[in-house]
Amino acid sequence: VKTDPAPPTPAPANSRIGSLGLVNKFGIIVKLELDVVAQLTKGDILDVYRDDNKIGEIVVDKMHAPEEKYPHGSVECLRGQGGIQKNDEVRRKK
């Protein structure tokens, strides 16, 4: 009898999914938390927070597999609204 592995547990609706690892004129990279990359798709809008205050939005463009600098994967995002910066917290849009 073959059993399929259980799907990853989705994160709560407005929980942290990662942090901004890179923000510059060439792009935005979100360093993801464990088991988040499979829950995101191109076009998803994510909220960006600093000190628990929403300061902007970004849009998922490309997903990347885990690598040394981003052990749980990463996503490239397009700039949305707001003055975002490296290390800001990224959460699912409410």
N, C-alpha and C positions, 0 to 999 in steps of 0.2 A: 504494500500500500504506500503510494507516494503522497506526501502531504506538502502543500505549498507553504512557504514561510509566511508568517503573519505580515500583513502590510505595516509600514511604519505608522506609528500613532501620530495623527496630525497635531500640530501645535495649536494651542488655544487661539481663538480668533485674533486677539490683539497682542500676542506675545512676541518677544524678541526672537528674531530669526538670524540676526548677525550684526555686524558692525561695518562701517565704511573703512575699507583697508586702503583705498586709493581714491583721491579726488583731484583731478587736474584737467587741463584743457583737452587731454586725449581721451578721457573717460572716467567712469566711476566703477570701482570694484567693491562688491560686498563680500566680506569674509563670513561664511555661513557657519551656523551652529550645527551640531550633529543631527543627521537625518532630515535636513530641510531641503536639500537640492531637488529631491524627487517631487516635492510639493509645489514647486514653482514652474511657471510656464512663461514663455515670451509674451509680453504685453501686460503682465501683472503689474499693478501699481502698488508700491510699498511706501509706507510712511517713514520719515526720518525724524528722530527725536534727539534732543540734547537736554540734559537735566530734567527729564520727564515732561518736556514741553515739545509739542510737534512743531518742527521748523521747516518741513518741506516734504516733497514727494519725489520718488524716482520710479522709472519704468524698466522692468526686466527686459533685456535684449538677448543675451546669450548665457547659457549655463556652461560651467566648466567642472570637470572631474577633480577630485582631490589631488593635491600636489604638496610639495614640501611647505611652501609658504601658507597654503590654505588647505589644511588637512581634512576638512569636511566639505570641500568644494567651495566654489565661488560663483557669483553671477556678475556679468557686465551689465551696467544699467545706463539708460539715457537720462540726462538731467531733466527734471520736472520743474517744480517750483521750489523756492526757498534758498537760503544761504547755507548750504550743507558743507561739512568739512570732515576730514579724516577722524575716525574714532567715534563719530556720531552713531547712535543706536538705530538699527533698522527693524521695523515691525510690520506685520501684516496690516494692510489697510483695514480700518474698522468697518 
